[in-house]
């Protein structure tokens, strides 16, 4: 790989990772799933979020991302639906009774059971969270516009896209494994009810803010 391409790769990789460190609705969703759900099933959220990022990365690489971002109606629709989706998640978190948190004692890794249905639900939730967040599209579009010129080969762009998708997934999985660790999770069990309410409130506030911003601009 040429030195210039290595420099571009490192620059984009660092910018992308720094963006991951900035907490957003996806991060809050991962934390919520890791603390309340089964570790193996919670990975579905990480896979869903990574898949949504992969879709936007692919769209940006083939030029569709620029078309979507230029469409005011599409961006407004994404914001409204995305905001309502976050508010929907928040509603269910806030209305959950205290009794539903009483059996959250951490289980050992060997006794965790994988459920395809639960995993699929987590995947869909993660995917919708990522795909309905227009900031993801705008981030990748701006990043690729600045860093990737037409002269750069498609092979390199695909490699870069695959790297970023993998990093999104691995970062979220790392968070899930950290928070679902028995020692860590046992400490959070007594506070799970309040943590879920706080994360739900945060997601709801973010969703409401998104919808409100669209409404006030009309």
N, C-alpha and C positions, 0 to 999 in steps of 0.2 A: 504494500500500500504506500502511495506517495506521501511524502512528508506533509504536503498541504492538506491531503485528505485526512491524515491522522490528526492534524491540528483542528480541522473542522469537526471531526468525530468527537474529540475531547471537549471542544467548546460546547457543542450541542448537548453532549452527555451531561456535562456539569450544569448547564442551564436547566436541563430537564430535571435533574435530580434536585436541584435547589427548589424548583417549582413543586416537587413532591413533598418537600419539607414544610411547605406552607399549608396549614390545615384548611380543608374545605369540606363541602358536604360528603364527598367520597370518603375522606378520612374519618369523619364523624360516624358514617355508616359502618365502616370497618370496625371501629372501636365498639360500637353498639352491638354488632353481630358477634364479635369476639368475646365480649363479656357475658352476653346472654345466651348465646347458642353453643352448639357442639363445635369443637375446633375443626373437625373434618368437614362438617357441613358449612361452616363459616368460610372456608376456602372458596366456596361457590361465589361469595360476594367479591372476593379478590379476582377470581377468574372472570366474572361478569364485568367488573370495572376495567380490567385489562383488555377484554374483548372490545368494549366500547371505545377505548383509546385506540385500539388497533384499527377499528373502522374509520375513525377520524384521521388517523395517520395515513391510512390507505387513500382516503378521499383527497387529502392534501397532496399526496405524492402524484396522483393522476390528474390533479387540477380541479377536481370537483369541489374541493373545499373552498376555493376562491369564489366559485359560482354561488355556493350556499351562503357564504358570509356576505356576499353582495346583495342577497335577496332580503330586503327588510321584512317581508311577510314571513319568510321561513325562520328568521332569527327571532322574531316576535313570538311565533308559534312555539319554538323550542323553549324560549324563556317561560312562557305562560304554562305550558304543559309540564316543564321541569319544575317550576315553582309549585304547581299544584300537586305534583308527585311527592315532593319533599314534605308538603303540608299533610298529605295523606299518610305518609310514614309517621310523621309527628303525632297525628291524631291517634293512631293505634298505640303508639308508645305512651302517650299521656293518659289514655283511657284504660290501659291495662291495670287490673286490680293488684293489690299487694300480694294476694295469695298466689299469683302466678310466678312470683319470684322466690317462693319458699323452698323450692326443690332445686335450687341452682348450685348446690354444693359441687365443687369440682370433682370430676371423676378422673381416674388415672387414664393415661393414654391408651392402655390396653383394653379398657372397658368402654371406650367411646364407640358408639355405633354410627356407621355411615348410613344415611337415609337418602336415597336417590331423589325422593320427593322434596325433602327439606333442602338438599343441595341445589336442586333445580330452582326452587323458590328463591334461595339466596342468590343464585346466579342471575335470575331475571331481575331481582331487586338491584343488584350491583350494576348490571348492564343498563337498566333504565336510568339509574342515577348518573352513570357516566355519559350515556348517549343524549340525555335530555339536559345536559349542562353545556350550553353554547360556549362557555369559557374554554372548554377543552378544545373545541374546534378552532377558536380564535388563537389559542396559545400555539397549537401546532402549526397553524397557518402562518402566524407571524414568525415563528422560529424557523420554519423552512424557507420562508421568503427572504429572511435576512442571511441565513447560513448556506442555503443550497442554491447554487446557480444552475442555469440550464446545461452548462458544460459538464456537470457532475453526472456520472453514469447512473442509470436506473438501478443497477446491481448494488451500488454503494448506498443509494437511498433506501432500498429495501432492507439492506443490512442494518442501517441506522434505525429504521422503523421497527424492525424485529427486536433490536437491542432495547429500545425505549419501552416497547410492549412488555418485554421480559422483566425489565426493571420495575415497571408499575406493579406487575404481578408479584414479584419477589418481595418488594417493599411492603405491600399489603399483607402478604403471607407472614413476613417477619413480625409485623405488628400483631397479627392474629396469634402467632405462636407465643409471643411475649406476654400478651394479656390473658391468654388461655392457659398459661402455665399454672400448675396446681397451686404453688405457693402464692403467686400473684393473684390468681383468681379467688383463692380462699379469703384474701384480704379484702377483695372487692364484693364478696358475696353479700355481706351485711348491708353494703351500700348500693347494691345492684338496683334496687327500686328507685333510689334517688338519682343514680347515674343515668339510668334509662330515661328518667323524666327530664334530666338536664340535656342529654343528647337529643331527645325528642324535641325539647323546646328550642334548641339551637337549630335543628333542621327545619322546624316550623318557622322560626324567625327568618332564616335564610330564604326559605320558599316564599314567605309573605313579602319579604323585601324585593325579591325578583319580580313577583307579580305586581307589586305596588310601583316599582320603577317603570314597568311597561305601561301601566295605567296612567301614571302621571305624565308620561311623554306623549300620550295621545292627544 
